[in-house]
Amino acid sequence: MSPVANNHRHKHGRGVFSMCVAAIACIGVFLVVGNAAGSTTSAKHAAAKGAINVGFFGPLSGAYVGAGDQLLSGARLAADLIDASGGVMGHGVNVIPGDDGGDATDAVPLLRKMLAVDHLSAMMGGITFDYGTALPILNRAKMVDFMHVGDPALDHKLLKYVFSTAPSDSLTGAAMAYWANVKHYKKIALVFDTGQGSQTLLPELKHAAKVLGMKIVVSVTLPLGTVSYESEAQQVVSAKPQAILTQVETPQAAGPFFTQLQRDGGGSIPLVGSDAMSNPSIVSAMGASEAAKLESVTAAVGSGKSFQTYKKAYEKYIGGTLSYLAGYYYDGTNVAALAMLAAHSTKPSVYVKYISKVTTPGKGVTVVHSFARGAALLRKGKRIKYFGVGTPMTFNKYNRVTGSYDVVQLSTSGTTTTVGTISGTSLQPLLG
């Protein structure tokens, strides 16, 4: 089945924009997820006989639905392109969505059900509050999982079957401070929401800011679910920072806060954001004037060939504002499929040993930037290193990825501009 035909099966149910339709209707992302909130699958995404089933768990409802939808769309895009390239040992790839609302408690019965009935060969999941309960379950079940979790608590904790698709928040926080220093901002404000992903960024960011001689003039926490952020915006403006370093993970919070910031006279304060702030739904919710002064630190992609391949496919089969976030589970799905090919097995306990074999560079290893190229070489008995879109996808001994960073600007019209780069080595002196 071609990617175009395969995408038609994704166009049933709740769309990617459901988290805040008015704020992000202009994005135009047309891949959708199943409408079975609280259930394992939708009618269109039941476990497919003869297919390789890849599970997805995450927030397909609730405050973080935007992140869940975009990561799911990345896995589905990869599955479509894998199918178009001959599949995995002749089998197509079917992505099965599961909605836990980003809740750690709800993740437990969801995962147990998916593991029991969906005949999974891999999993994509672990995004917000759900990973604390989810990852141990998957690891005990010997189910390979690619997560998008930056919590530094996992930096030196080995879960054999769990692999990261994004760098640790310890690096991202340091990179934000580093970029603010490059821009000569010495008096900074910190504005972060109460989400766990936001809060784990703060310790290393604060440490890096101290090392760089920067002064934090105010640190504001945005509670989720609040209608007005008048008090928080006034605190920021009164402190007179040269820049705001920020991560606000939901459009429901980003829209009201940055609108209030403008009303209170903070519309000219530059913004340095995390990778979460490059989420198109966040950019749209902020509005054009705030987005224009936002520079987001995101994991870099080196040569850019993988990114260009992904970008071309995304624009062709999804459309609208390019999602950097979707690239992380696009990478995870590709790596899982290539490892299966290299192992000649879809059994997680077998192919898990081959994940490092298809992602580690070295002599005699060909770097590939797509599943199609990697699969063609593996079928000829060649050795490969898959280079990712979100990161180089080179894992350390704790299955964590590392790498350098790009600084990007996204506009509400959909254009993306890279305004700077940060090497990974330059961040090491800033880490606590």
C-alpha positions as CSV (number, residue, x, y, z in Angstrom):
1,M,0.0,0.0,0.0
2,S,1.4,3.4,-0.9
3,P,1.8,6.1,1.7
4,V,-1.0,8.1,0.1
5,A,-3.4,5.2,0.3
6,N,-2.3,4.2,3.7
7,N,-2.9,7.7,5.1
8,H,-6.6,7.5,4.2
9,R,-7.1,5.0,7.0
10,H,-5.8,7.7,9.4
11,K,-8.5,10.1,8.5
12,H,-11.3,8.8,10.7
13,G,-12.0,9.9,14.2
14,R,-10.7,12.9,16.3
15,G,-8.2,15.1,14.5
16,V,-4.8,16.4,15.6
17,F,-6.3,19.7,16.4
18,S,-8.8,18.6,19.1
19,M,-6.9,20.1,22.0
20,C,-7.7,23.6,21.0
21,V,-9.5,23.9,17.7
22,A,-9.8,27.7,17.6
23,A,-6.1,28.3,18.4
24,I,-4.6,25.9,16.0
25,A,-7.1,25.4,13.1
26,C,-4.5,27.0,10.8
27,I,-2.0,24.2,11.2
28,G,-3.7,21.8,8.8
29,V,-2.2,18.5,10.0
30,F,-4.5,15.8,8.6
31,L,-3.3,12.6,10.2
32,V,-5.7,11.8,12.9
33,V,-5.9,9.4,15.7
34,G,-8.5,6.8,16.8
35,N,-11.6,8.1,18.6
36,A,-11.6,5.4,21.2
37,A,-10.6,7.5,24.2
38,G,-9.9,5.1,27.1
39,S,-9.8,2.0,24.9
40,T,-6.9,0.3,23.3
41,T,-7.8,0.6,19.7
42,S,-10.3,2.1,17.3
43,A,-12.1,0.0,14.6
44,K,-9.6,1.2,12.0
45,H,-6.6,0.3,14.2
46,A,-7.3,-3.1,15.7
47,A,-4.4,-5.6,15.7
48,A,-3.9,-6.5,12.1
49,K,-3.5,-10.2,11.2
50,G,-0.2,-10.7,9.4
51,A,1.0,-7.2,10.2
52,I,3.7,-6.1,12.6
53,N,1.8,-4.2,15.3
54,V,3.5,-1.2,16.9
55,G,1.7,0.1,19.9
56,F,1.4,3.8,21.0
57,F,0.4,5.0,24.4
58,G,0.1,8.6,25.5
59,P,-2.2,11.5,25.9
60,L,-4.8,11.4,23.1
61,S,-7.1,13.3,25.3
62,G,-6.7,15.9,28.0
63,A,-4.3,18.8,28.4
64,Y,-1.4,17.2,26.5
65,V,-3.3,15.8,23.6
66,G,-1.4,18.0,21.2
67,A,1.9,16.3,22.0
68,G,0.3,12.9,21.9
69,D,-1.3,13.5,18.5
70,Q,1.9,14.7,16.9
71,L,4.1,11.9,18.2
72,L,1.5,9.4,17.0
73,S,1.4,11.0,13.6
74,G,5.2,10.6,13.4
75,A,4.9,6.9,14.1
76,R,2.2,6.5,11.5
77,L,4.1,8.4,8.9
78,A,7.1,6.1,9.4
79,A,4.8,3.1,9.1
80,D,3.4,4.3,5.8
81,L,6.9,4.8,4.4
82,I,8.1,1.4,5.7
83,D,5.1,-0.2,4.0
84,A,6.0,1.6,0.7
85,S,9.5,0.3,0.9
86,G,8.5,-3.3,1.1
87,G,7.7,-3.6,4.8
88,V,9.6,-5.7,7.3
89,M,10.3,-9.1,5.9
90,G,7.3,-8.7,3.7
91,H,5.0,-7.6,6.6
92,G,3.3,-4.2,6.8
93,V,3.5,-2.1,9.9
94,N,0.3,-1.2,11.8
95,V,0.3,1.4,14.5
96,I,-2.3,0.9,17.3
97,P,-3.1,3.9,19.5
98,G,-3.8,3.7,23.2
99,D,-5.0,6.8,25.1
100,D,-4.0,7.1,28.8
101,G,-4.6,10.9,29.0
102,G,-1.0,11.3,30.1
103,D,-2.0,9.8,33.5
104,A,0.2,7.4,35.3
105,T,-2.7,5.5,36.9
106,D,-4.6,5.1,33.6
107,A,-1.5,3.9,31.8
108,V,-1.3,0.7,33.9
109,P,-4.5,-1.0,32.8
110,L,-4.1,0.3,29.3
111,L,-0.7,-1.2,28.8
112,R,-1.6,-4.5,30.4
113,K,-4.5,-4.8,27.9
114,M,-2.4,-3.8,24.9
115,L,0.3,-6.2,25.9
116,A,-2.3,-9.0,26.4
117,V,-4.4,-8.6,23.2
118,D,-2.7,-6.5,20.6
119,H,0.2,-8.9,19.6
120,L,2.7,-6.1,19.7
121,S,6.3,-6.2,18.4
122,A,7.2,-2.7,19.6
123,M,5.9,0.3,21.5
124,M,6.1,4.0,21.2
125,G,5.3,5.9,24.4
126,G,6.2,7.6,27.6
127,I,5.6,11.4,27.2
128,T,4.2,13.2,30.2
129,F,3.2,11.9,33.6
130,D,2.6,8.3,32.4
131,Y,6.2,7.1,32.1
132,G,6.8,6.4,35.8
133,T,4.4,3.5,35.9
134,A,4.6,2.6,32.2
135,L,8.3,2.0,31.6
136,P,8.8,-0.6,34.4
137,I,5.8,-2.6,33.0
138,L,7.2,-2.6,29.5
139,N,10.7,-3.5,30.6
140,R,9.4,-6.4,32.7
141,A,7.3,-7.6,29.7
142,K,10.4,-7.5,27.5
143,M,8.7,-5.1,25.2
144,V,10.9,-2.6,23.3
145,D,9.7,0.9,23.8
146,F,10.9,4.2,22.4
147,M,10.1,7.0,24.8
148,H,10.1,10.8,24.6
149,V,11.1,11.5,28.2
150,G,13.8,14.0,29.3
151,D,13.7,13.4,33.0
152,P,17.4,13.4,34.3
153,A,16.4,10.8,36.8
154,L,16.7,8.3,33.9
155,D,20.1,9.5,32.8
156,H,21.9,6.7,34.7
157,K,19.2,4.1,35.0
158,L,19.3,1.2,32.5
159,L,16.0,-0.3,31.4
160,K,17.2,-2.8,28.8
161,Y,14.1,-2.5,26.6
162,V,13.5,1.2,26.9
163,F,15.3,3.7,24.5
164,S,15.1,7.5,24.4
165,T,14.4,9.4,21.3
166,A,15.2,12.8,22.8
167,P,18.1,14.1,24.9
168,S,17.9,14.5,28.7
169,D,16.4,17.7,30.1
170,S,19.8,18.2,31.8
171,L,21.2,19.0,28.4
172,T,18.2,21.0,27.1
173,G,18.1,23.2,30.2
174,A,21.8,23.9,29.9
175,A,21.4,24.7,26.2
176,M,18.7,27.2,26.9
177,A,21.0,29.1,29.3
178,Y,23.9,28.8,26.9
179,W,21.9,30.4,24.1
180,A,20.6,33.2,26.3
181,N,24.2,33.9,27.2
182,V,25.2,34.0,23.5
183,K,22.5,36.6,23.0
184,H,24.1,38.6,25.9
185,Y,21.0,38.3,28.2
186,K,22.3,38.6,31.8
187,K,19.1,39.3,33.6
188,I,16.6,36.5,32.9
189,A,13.1,35.5,33.9
190,L,12.0,31.8,34.1
191,V,8.5,31.0,33.1
192,F,7.6,27.3,33.3
193,D,4.3,25.5,33.7
194,T,3.6,22.8,36.4
195,G,4.1,19.9,34.0
196,Q,6.7,17.4,35.0
197,G,8.6,17.8,31.8
198,S,8.9,21.6,32.5
199,Q,10.0,21.2,36.1
200,T,12.8,18.7,35.3
201,L,14.4,21.3,33.1
202,L,14.8,23.8,35.8
203,P,17.6,22.4,38.0
204,E,20.2,22.2,35.2
205,L,19.0,25.5,33.6
206,K,19.5,27.3,36.9
207,H,22.9,25.7,37.5
208,A,24.1,26.6,34.0
209,A,22.8,30.2,34.4
210,K,24.8,30.5,37.6
211,V,28.0,29.2,35.9
212,L,27.5,31.7,33.1
213,G,27.1,34.6,35.6
214,M,23.4,35.3,34.7
215,K,21.0,36.7,37.2
216,I,17.5,35.1,37.5
217,V,15.3,38.2,38.4
218,V,12.1,36.2,38.7
219,S,10.9,32.6,38.5
220,V,7.2,32.1,37.8
221,T,5.3,28.8,37.7
222,L,2.1,28.7,35.6
223,P,-0.6,26.4,37.0
224,L,-2.4,24.4,34.3
225,G,-6.1,24.8,33.9
226,T,-6.1,28.5,35.0
227,V,-8.2,31.0,32.9
228,S,-6.1,34.1,33.8
229,Y,-2.4,34.6,34.2
230,E,-2.6,38.3,35.1
231,S,-0.6,37.9,38.3
232,E,2.1,35.8,36.7
233,A,2.5,38.2,33.7
234,Q,2.7,41.2,36.0
235,Q,5.5,39.6,38.1
236,V,7.6,39.0,34.9
237,V,7.1,42.5,33.6
238,S,7.8,44.1,37.0
239,A,11.1,42.3,37.2
240,K,12.3,43.9,34.0
241,P,14.2,40.9,32.5
242,Q,16.3,41.1,29.3
243,A,14.8,37.8,28.2
244,I,12.3,35.1,29.3
245,L,13.4,31.5,29.3
246,T,10.3,29.3,29.1
247,Q,8.6,26.0,28.6
248,V,4.8,26.0,28.5
249,E,3.6,22.7,27.2
250,T,-0.1,23.3,26.5
251,P,-1.8,25.8,24.2
252,Q,-4.5,26.3,26.8
253,A,-1.8,27.9,29.0
254,A,0.5,29.4,26.3
255,G,-2.3,31.4,24.7
256,P,-3.7,33.2,27.8
257,F,-0.2,33.8,29.4
258,F,1.5,35.3,26.4
259,T,-1.6,37.4,25.5
260,Q,-1.6,38.7,29.1
261,L,2.1,39.4,28.9
262,Q,1.5,41.7,25.9
263,R,-1.3,43.5,27.6
264,D,0.9,44.2,30.6
265,G,3.7,45.7,28.5
266,G,6.0,42.6,28.1
267,G,5.5,42.2,24.4
268,S,9.0,43.3,23.5
269,I,10.8,40.9,25.9
270,P,12.7,38.2,23.9
271,L,11.9,34.6,24.5
272,V,14.2,31.5,24.6
273,G,12.2,28.3,24.6
274,S,12.8,24.6,25.0
275,D,12.1,22.1,22.2
276,A,8.5,21.8,23.5
277,M,8.0,25.4,22.5
278,S,8.7,24.5,18.8
279,N,5.4,22.6,18.9
280,P,3.2,24.2,16.1
281,S,0.2,24.2,18.4
282,I,2.0,26.2,21.0
283,V,3.3,28.7,18.4
284,S,-0.2,29.1,17.0
285,A,-1.7,29.6,20.5
286,M,0.9,32.3,21.3
287,G,0.1,34.4,18.3
288,A,2.2,35.9,15.6
289,S,3.8,38.7,17.5
290,E,5.0,36.5,20.4
291,A,6.1,33.7,18.1
292,A,8.2,36.2,16.1
293,K,10.5,36.8,19.1
294,L,10.6,33.1,20.3
295,E,13.8,31.1,19.6
296,S,13.5,27.5,20.6
297,V,16.4,25.2,21.4
298,T,15.9,21.8,19.7
299,A,18.0,18.7,19.3
300,A,20.1,19.1,16.1
301,V,20.2,16.8,13.1
302,G,23.8,17.1,12.0
303,S,24.0,16.9,8.2
304,G,20.3,17.5,7.8
305,K,19.7,14.7,5.2
306,S,17.4,12.8,7.6
307,F,15.5,16.0,8.4
308,Q,15.0,16.8,4.7
309,T,13.7,13.3,4.0
310,Y,11.3,13.6,6.8
311,K,10.3,17.2,6.0
312,K,9.5,16.2,2.4
313,A,7.4,13.2,3.5
314,Y,5.6,15.2,6.1
315,E,4.7,18.0,3.7
316,K,3.5,15.5,1.1
317,Y,1.4,13.2,3.3
318,I,0.4,15.3,6.3
319,G,0.8,19.0,5.3
320,G,0.5,22.2,7.4
321,T,3.1,23.5,9.8
322,L,6.0,21.0,10.1
323,S,6.0,19.2,13.5
324,Y,9.5,18.7,15.0
325,L,7.9,16.6,17.7
326,A,6.5,14.1,15.3
327,G,10.0,13.3,14.2
328,Y,10.9,11.6,17.5
329,Y,8.5,8.7,17.1
330,Y,9.1,8.6,13.3
331,D,12.7,7.9,14.3
332,G,11.7,5.3,16.9
333,T,9.5,3.4,14.5
334,N,12.2,3.4,11.8
335,V,14.9,2.1,14.2
336,A,12.6,-0.7,15.6
337,A,11.8,-1.8,12.0
338,L,15.5,-1.7,10.9
339,A,16.5,-3.7,14.0
340,M,13.9,-6.3,13.2
341,L,15.3,-6.6,9.7
342,A,18.8,-6.9,10.9
343,A,17.8,-9.6,13.5
344,H,15.5,-11.4,11.0
345,S,13.0,-11.4,13.9
346,T,10.1,-9.3,15.1
347,K,10.4,-10.7,18.7
348,P,11.5,-7.9,21.0
349,S,13.8,-10.1,23.1
350,V,15.7,-11.0,19.9
351,Y,15.8,-7.8,18.0
352,V,16.5,-5.6,21.0
353,K,20.2,-6.6,20.7
354,Y,20.2,-5.3,17.2
355,I,19.1,-1.7,18.0
356,S,22.6,-0.7,18.8
357,K,23.8,-2.5,15.7
358,V,21.7,-0.3,13.4
359,T,22.4,3.0,15.2
360,T,26.1,2.9,16.2
361,P,28.6,4.5,13.8
362,G,32.0,2.9,13.0
363,K,34.4,1.7,10.4
364,G,32.7,-0.1,7.5
365,V,29.2,1.2,8.6
366,T,27.1,3.2,6.1
367,V,25.1,6.1,7.5
368,V,21.5,6.1,6.3
369,H,18.9,8.8,6.6
370,S,15.7,6.8,5.8
371,F,14.2,3.3,6.4
372,A,14.2,2.7,2.7
373,R,18.0,3.1,2.3
374,G,18.7,1.2,5.5
375,A,16.5,-1.7,4.5
376,A,18.1,-1.9,1.1
377,L,21.6,-2.2,2.5
378,L,20.6,-4.7,5.3
379,R,19.0,-6.9,2.6
380,K,22.4,-7.0,0.9
381,G,24.2,-8.0,4.2
382,K,25.6,-4.5,4.8
383,R,26.1,-2.7,8.1
384,I,24.3,0.6,8.7
385,K,23.9,3.4,11.2
386,Y,20.5,5.1,11.1
387,F,20.8,8.9,11.6
388,G,17.7,10.4,13.1
389,V,15.5,13.4,12.5
390,G,15.2,14.5,16.1
391,T,18.7,13.4,17.2
392,P,21.5,11.3,15.6
393,M,19.9,8.3,17.4
394,T,23.3,7.2,18.8
395,F,22.7,5.6,22.2
396,N,24.9,5.5,25.3
397,K,25.1,2.6,27.7
398,Y,21.9,3.8,29.4
399,N,20.0,3.8,26.1
400,R,20.0,7.6,26.1
401,V,20.7,9.8,23.0
402,T,23.0,12.7,23.0
403,G,23.9,15.4,20.5
404,S,24.1,19.0,19.6
405,Y,21.3,21.6,19.3
406,D,19.7,23.9,16.8
407,V,18.0,27.1,17.6
408,V,14.9,27.6,15.5
409,Q,12.1,30.1,15.0
410,L,8.6,28.9,13.9
411,S,6.0,31.3,12.6
412,T,2.3,30.9,12.7
413,S,2.3,30.8,8.9
414,G,4.3,27.6,9.0
415,T,7.9,28.7,8.1
416,T,10.8,27.4,10.1
417,T,14.2,29.3,10.3
418,T,17.4,28.0,12.0
419,V,19.1,30.9,13.7
420,G,21.9,29.2,15.5
421,T,23.6,26.0,16.6
422,I,25.0,24.7,19.9
423,S,27.6,21.9,20.1
424,G,27.1,19.2,22.7
425,T,30.7,19.6,23.9
426,S,30.1,23.3,24.8
427,L,27.4,22.3,27.2
428,Q,29.5,19.9,29.3
429,P,31.1,22.6,31.5
430,L,27.6,23.9,32.4
431,L,26.3,20.6,33.8
432,G,26.0,20.1,37.5
